[in-house]
Amino acid sequence: MNTTIIKFKWGRNMPSGNYRSVSVREELVDRIEKLIRRVKTYHSVAEFVSEAVRLRVEAIERQEKLRGEDEDEPEK
């Protein structure tokens, strides 16, 4: 199993801070790199992955919030 370590950092202009690294399957990194070259929106794999993770976390948090609000409503 081939993996690549990605440091979550948005580039040179990022303020210094704490970052963690994760292992990502090489095949997924290859797909991301091809996508980045095609769409020319992202500057690095780390930037793409950081945004993808942030968007997914926000979506899950929204789902949890909606579920919590539904649980507070009385049953009919």
N, CA, C and O atoms as a GROMACS GRO file, in nm:
protein
  304
    1MET      N    1   0.084  -0.117   0.000
    1MET     CA    2   0.000   0.000   0.000
    1MET      C    3   0.089   0.124   0.000
    1MET      O    4   0.167   0.145   0.093
    2ASN      N    5   0.079   0.206  -0.103
    2ASN     CA    6   0.156   0.329  -0.112
    2ASN      C    7   0.077   0.444  -0.053
    2ASN      O    8  -0.042   0.461  -0.083
    3THR      N    9   0.142   0.523   0.031
    3THR     CA   10   0.076   0.641   0.087
    3THR      C   11   0.168   0.760   0.074
    3THR      O   12   0.290   0.746   0.060
    4THR      N   13   0.109   0.876   0.078
    4THR     CA   14   0.183   1.001   0.074
    4THR      C   15   0.145   1.081   0.196
    4THR      O   16   0.027   1.085   0.234
    5ILE      N   17   0.242   1.144   0.259
    5ILE     CA   18   0.215   1.228   0.374
    5ILE      C   19   0.190   1.369   0.324
    5ILE      O   20   0.268   1.423   0.246
    6ILE      N   21   0.081   1.429   0.370
    6ILE     CA   22   0.045   1.565   0.330
    6ILE      C   23   0.046   1.652   0.454
    6ILE      O   24  -0.020   1.620   0.553
    7LYS      N   25   0.119   1.760   0.450
    7LYS     CA   26   0.117   1.859   0.558
    7LYS      C   27   0.007   1.958   0.526
    7LYS      O   28   0.003   2.015   0.417
    8PHE      N   29  -0.083   1.979   0.623
    8PHE     CA   30  -0.192   2.074   0.602
    8PHE      C   31  -0.142   2.214   0.625
    8PHE      O   32  -0.133   2.261   0.738
    9LYS      N   33  -0.108   2.280   0.517
    9LYS     CA   34  -0.059   2.417   0.523
    9LYS      C   35  -0.098   2.483   0.392
    9LYS      O   36  -0.083   2.422   0.286
   10TRP      N   37  -0.148   2.603   0.397
   10TRP     CA   38  -0.202   2.669   0.278
   10TRP      C   39  -0.098   2.742   0.196
   10TRP      O   40  -0.136   2.818   0.106
   11GLY      N   41   0.026   2.725   0.219
   11GLY     CA   42   0.127   2.790   0.137
   11GLY      C   43   0.220   2.875   0.218
   11GLY      O   44   0.216   2.875   0.341
   12ARG      N   45   0.302   2.948   0.149
   12ARG     CA   46   0.407   3.026   0.213
   12ARG      C   47   0.354   3.141   0.297
   12ARG      O   48   0.420   3.183   0.392
   13ASN      N   49   0.239   3.194   0.264
   13ASN     CA   50   0.187   3.310   0.335
   13ASN      C   51   0.109   3.275   0.461
   13ASN      O   52   0.054   3.363   0.527
   14MET      N   53   0.106   3.147   0.495
   14MET     CA   54   0.034   3.106   0.615
   14MET      C   55   0.109   3.153   0.739
   14MET      O   56   0.232   3.148   0.744
   15PRO      N   57   0.035   3.198   0.839
   15PRO     CA   58   0.101   3.230   0.965
   15PRO      C   59   0.155   3.103   1.029
   15PRO      O   60   0.103   2.993   1.006
   16SER      N   61   0.258   3.119   1.108
   16SER     CA   62   0.313   2.999   1.173
   16SER      C   63   0.211   2.946   1.272
   16SER      O   64   0.134   3.022   1.330
   17GLY      N   65   0.211   2.818   1.290
   17GLY     CA   66   0.115   2.755   1.380
   17GLY      C   67   0.137   2.606   1.384
   17GLY      O   68   0.234   2.553   1.329
   18ASN      N   69   0.046   2.539   1.448
   18ASN     CA   70   0.057   2.395   1.461
   18ASN      C   71  -0.013   2.327   1.344
   18ASN      O   72  -0.126   2.362   1.309
   19TYR      N   73   0.055   2.232   1.284
   19TYR     CA   74   0.000   2.156   1.174
   19TYR      C   75   0.021   2.009   1.203
   19TYR      O   76   0.113   1.970   1.275
   20ARG      N   77  -0.066   1.926   1.147
   20ARG     CA   78  -0.055   1.781   1.160
   20ARG      C   79  -0.040   1.725   1.021
   20ARG      O   80  -0.079   1.789   0.923
   21SER      N   81   0.013   1.608   1.010
   21SER     CA   82   0.021   1.542   0.880
   21SER      C   83  -0.062   1.415   0.883
   21SER      O   84  -0.082   1.355   0.989
   22VAL      N   85  -0.109   1.376   0.768
   22VAL     CA   86  -0.188   1.254   0.755
   22VAL      C   87  -0.136   1.176   0.635
   22VAL      O   88  -0.073   1.231   0.546
   23SER      N   89  -0.165   1.048   0.635
   23SER     CA   90  -0.128   0.963   0.521
   23SER      C   91  -0.247   0.953   0.428
   23SER      O   92  -0.361   0.931   0.471
   24VAL      N   93  -0.219   0.969   0.300
   24VAL     CA   94  -0.323   0.961   0.198
   24VAL      C   95  -0.274   0.863   0.093
   24VAL      O   96  -0.158   0.866   0.052
   25ARG      N   97  -0.364   0.776   0.049
   25ARG     CA   98  -0.326   0.677  -0.052
   25ARG      C   99  -0.271   0.747  -0.176
   25ARG      O  100  -0.324   0.848  -0.221
   26GLU      N  101  -0.165   0.691  -0.229
   26GLU     CA  102  -0.097   0.748  -0.345
   26GLU      C  103  -0.194   0.767  -0.463
   26GLU      O  104  -0.185   0.867  -0.535
   27GLU      N  105  -0.285   0.672  -0.483
   27GLU     CA  106  -0.379   0.682  -0.594
   27GLU      C  107  -0.467   0.806  -0.580
   27GLU      O  108  -0.497   0.873  -0.680
   28LEU      N  109  -0.509   0.837  -0.459
   28LEU     CA  110  -0.592   0.955  -0.436
   28LEU      C  111  -0.512   1.082  -0.459
   28LEU      O  112  -0.563   1.178  -0.518
   29VAL      N  113  -0.389   1.084  -0.414
   29VAL     CA  114  -0.303   1.201  -0.436
   29VAL      C  115  -0.282   1.222  -0.586
   29VAL      O  116  -0.284   1.336  -0.633
   30ASP      N  117  -0.262   1.114  -0.661
   30ASP     CA  118  -0.246   1.126  -0.806
   30ASP      C  119  -0.370   1.187  -0.869
   30ASP      O  120  -0.359   1.274  -0.956
   31ARG      N  121  -0.489   1.144  -0.826
   31ARG     CA  122  -0.614   1.198  -0.879
   31ARG      C  123  -0.626   1.347  -0.846
   31ARG      O  124  -0.669   1.426  -0.930
   32ILE      N  125  -0.589   1.384  -0.724
   32ILE     CA  126  -0.596   1.524  -0.682
   32ILE      C  127  -0.500   1.608  -0.765
   32ILE      O  128  -0.536   1.717  -0.811
   33GLU      N  129  -0.378   1.559  -0.786
   33GLU     CA  130  -0.280   1.634  -0.865
   33GLU      C  131  -0.330   1.656  -1.008
   33GLU      O  132  -0.312   1.764  -1.063
   34LYS      N  133  -0.391   1.554  -1.068
   34LYS     CA  134  -0.446   1.570  -1.204
   34LYS      C  135  -0.558   1.673  -1.205
   34LYS      O  136  -0.567   1.755  -1.296
   35LEU      N  137  -0.642   1.669  -1.103
   35LEU     CA  138  -0.752   1.765  -1.093
   35LEU      C  139  -0.699   1.907  -1.078
   35LEU      O  140  -0.749   1.999  -1.142
   36ILE      N  141  -0.599   1.925  -0.994
   36ILE     CA  142  -0.539   2.057  -0.973
   36ILE      C  143  -0.483   2.112  -1.104
   36ILE      O  144  -0.503   2.229  -1.136
   37ARG      N  145  -0.414   2.028  -1.180
   37ARG     CA  146  -0.358   2.073  -1.309
   37ARG      C  147  -0.470   2.109  -1.406
   37ARG      O  148  -0.456   2.202  -1.486
   38ARG      N  149  -0.581   2.035  -1.401
   38ARG     CA  150  -0.692   2.058  -1.494
   38ARG      C  151  -0.770   2.184  -1.461
   38ARG      O  152  -0.797   2.265  -1.550
   39VAL      N  153  -0.806   2.203  -1.334
   39VAL     CA  154  -0.893   2.316  -1.298
   39VAL      C  155  -0.816   2.443  -1.265
   39VAL      O  156  -0.872   2.552  -1.271
   40LYS      N  157  -0.690   2.429  -1.231
   40LYS     CA  158  -0.603   2.545  -1.202
   40LYS      C  159  -0.660   2.639  -1.096
   40LYS      O  160  -0.642   2.761  -1.104
   41THR      N  161  -0.729   2.582  -0.998
   41THR     CA  162  -0.788   2.662  -0.891
   41THR      C  163  -0.702   2.655  -0.765
   41THR      O  164  -0.696   2.751  -0.688
   42TYR      N  165  -0.638   2.544  -0.744
   42TYR     CA  166  -0.559   2.520  -0.622
   42TYR      C  167  -0.411   2.525  -0.654
   42TYR      O  168  -0.368   2.496  -0.766
   43HIS      N  169  -0.333   2.564  -0.553
   43HIS     CA  170  -0.188   2.575  -0.572
   43HIS      C  171  -0.114   2.450  -0.528
   43HIS      O  172   0.001   2.429  -0.567
   44SER      N  173  -0.178   2.366  -0.447
   44SER     CA  174  -0.110   2.247  -0.396
   44SER      C  175  -0.211   2.142  -0.353
   44SER      O  176  -0.330   2.171  -0.334
   45VAL      N  177  -0.162   2.021  -0.338
   45VAL     CA  178  -0.246   1.912  -0.286
   45VAL      C  179  -0.291   1.946  -0.145
   45VAL      O  180  -0.406   1.923  -0.109
   46ALA      N  181  -0.201   2.001  -0.066
   46ALA     CA  182  -0.237   2.036   0.072
   46ALA      C  183  -0.350   2.138   0.076
   46ALA      O  184  -0.440   2.126   0.159
   47GLU      N  185  -0.347   2.237  -0.011
   47GLU     CA  186  -0.453   2.336  -0.015
   47GLU      C  187  -0.586   2.270  -0.052
   47GLU      O  188  -0.689   2.299   0.010
   48PHE      N  189  -0.584   2.183  -0.153
   48PHE     CA  190  -0.706   2.113  -0.195
   48PHE      C  191  -0.761   2.027  -0.082
   48PHE      O  192  -0.880   2.031  -0.052
   49VAL      N  193  -0.674   1.948  -0.021
   49VAL     CA  194  -0.717   1.857   0.085
   49VAL      C  195  -0.769   1.935   0.206
   49VAL      O  196  -0.869   1.896   0.265
   50SER      N  197  -0.702   2.042   0.241
   50SER     CA  198  -0.748   2.124   0.355
   50SER      C  199  -0.889   2.176   0.330
   50SER      O  200  -0.975   2.170   0.419
   51GLU      N  201  -0.913   2.227   0.210
   51GLU     CA  202  -1.046   2.279   0.180
   51GLU      C  203  -1.150   2.167   0.176
   51GLU      O  204  -1.261   2.182   0.227
   52ALA      N  205  -1.114   2.055   0.115
   52ALA     CA  206  -1.206   1.941   0.106
   52ALA      C  207  -1.245   1.892   0.246
   52ALA      O  208  -1.362   1.864   0.272
   53VAL      N  209  -1.148   1.881   0.334
   53VAL     CA  210  -1.176   1.836   0.471
   53VAL      C  211  -1.262   1.938   0.543
   53VAL      O  212  -1.358   1.901   0.611
   54ARG      N  213  -1.229   2.066   0.531
   54ARG     CA  214  -1.307   2.171   0.597
   54ARG      C  215  -1.452   2.169   0.551
   54ARG      O  216  -1.543   2.177   0.633
   55LEU      N  217  -1.473   2.158   0.419
   55LEU     CA  218  -1.609   2.155   0.366
   55LEU      C  219  -1.686   2.033   0.416
   55LEU      O  220  -1.804   2.043   0.449
   56ARG      N  221  -1.620   1.919   0.424
   56ARG     CA  222  -1.687   1.797   0.472
   56ARG      C  223  -1.722   1.808   0.619
   56ARG      O  224  -1.831   1.769   0.660
   57VAL      N  225  -1.630   1.862   0.699
   57VAL     CA  226  -1.657   1.880   0.842
   57VAL      C  227  -1.775   1.975   0.861
   57VAL      O  228  -1.863   1.948   0.943
   58GLU      N  229  -1.778   2.084   0.786
   58GLU     CA  230  -1.890   2.179   0.796
   58GLU      C  231  -2.022   2.113   0.759
   58GLU      O  232  -2.123   2.138   0.823
   59ALA      N  233  -2.021   2.028   0.656
   59ALA     CA  234  -2.144   1.960   0.614
   59ALA      C  235  -2.193   1.865   0.723
   59ALA      O  236  -2.313   1.860   0.751
   60ILE      N  237  -2.103   1.791   0.784
   60ILE     CA  238  -2.141   1.699   0.892
   60ILE      C  239  -2.194   1.777   1.012
   60ILE      O  240  -2.292   1.738   1.074
   61GLU      N  241  -2.128   1.889   1.045
   61GLU     CA  242  -2.173   1.971   1.158
   61GLU      C  243  -2.313   2.027   1.132
   61GLU      O  244  -2.396   2.033   1.223
   62ARG      N  245  -2.340   2.069   1.007
   62ARG     CA  246  -2.475   2.116   0.972
   62ARG      C  247  -2.578   2.005   0.988
   62ARG      O  248  -2.687   2.027   1.042
   63GLN      N  249  -2.543   1.885   0.942
   63GLN     CA  250  -2.634   1.770   0.956
   63GLN      C  251  -2.663   1.742   1.103
   63GLN      O  252  -2.778   1.718   1.141
   64GLU      N  253  -2.558   1.744   1.186
   64GLU     CA  254  -2.577   1.718   1.328
   64GLU      C  255  -2.664   1.825   1.392
   64GLU      O  256  -2.750   1.794   1.476
   65LYS      N  257  -2.644   1.949   1.353
   65LYS     CA  258  -2.724   2.059   1.408
   65LYS      C  259  -2.871   2.041   1.371
   65LYS      O  260  -2.959   2.057   1.456
   66LEU      N  261  -2.899   2.007   1.245
   66LEU     CA  262  -3.036   1.985   1.201
   66LEU      C  263  -3.098   1.866   1.274
   66LEU      O  264  -3.214   1.871   1.313
   67ARG      N  265  -3.022   1.760   1.291
   67ARG     CA  266  -3.070   1.644   1.363
   67ARG      C  267  -3.101   1.678   1.508
   67ARG      O  268  -3.201   1.631   1.563
   68GLY      N  269  -3.017   1.758   1.569
   68GLY     CA  270  -3.038   1.801   1.707
   68GLY      C  271  -3.163   1.884   1.721
   68GLY      O  272  -3.237   1.870   1.819
   69GLU      N  273  -3.189   1.972   1.624
   69GLU     CA  274  -3.309   2.055   1.627
   69GLU      C  275  -3.434   1.968   1.609
   69GLU      O  276  -3.536   1.993   1.673
   70ASP      N  277  -3.426   1.866   1.523
   70ASP     CA  278  -3.539   1.775   1.504
   70ASP      C  279  -3.569   1.697   1.632
   70ASP      O  280  -3.686   1.672   1.664
   71GLU      N  281  -3.465   1.659   1.705
   71GLU     CA  282  -3.484   1.582   1.827
   71GLU      C  283  -3.552   1.665   1.936
   71GLU      O  284  -3.618   1.609   2.024
   72ASP      N  285  -3.536   1.797   1.932
   72ASP     CA  286  -3.595   1.885   2.032
   72ASP      C  287  -3.745   1.905   2.010
   72ASP      O  288  -3.816   1.945   2.102
   73GLU      N  289  -3.794   1.878   1.888
   73GLU     CA  290  -3.937   1.897   1.859
   73GLU      C  291  -4.017   1.783   1.921
   73GLU      O  292  -3.974   1.668   1.919
   74PRO      N  293  -4.136   1.816   1.978
   74PRO     CA  294  -4.220   1.710   2.036
   74PRO      C  295  -4.272   1.617   1.927
   74PRO      O  296  -4.295   1.658   1.813
   75GLU      N  297  -4.290   1.491   1.965
   75GLU     CA  298  -4.344   1.393   1.870
   75GLU      C  299  -4.489   1.419   1.843
   75GLU      O  300  -4.561   1.465   1.932
   76LYS      N  301  -4.535   1.392   1.721
   76LYS     CA  302  -4.675   1.417   1.683
   76LYS      C  303  -4.753   1.289   1.686
   76LYS      O  304  -4.873   1.290   1.657
   0.00000   0.00000   0.00000
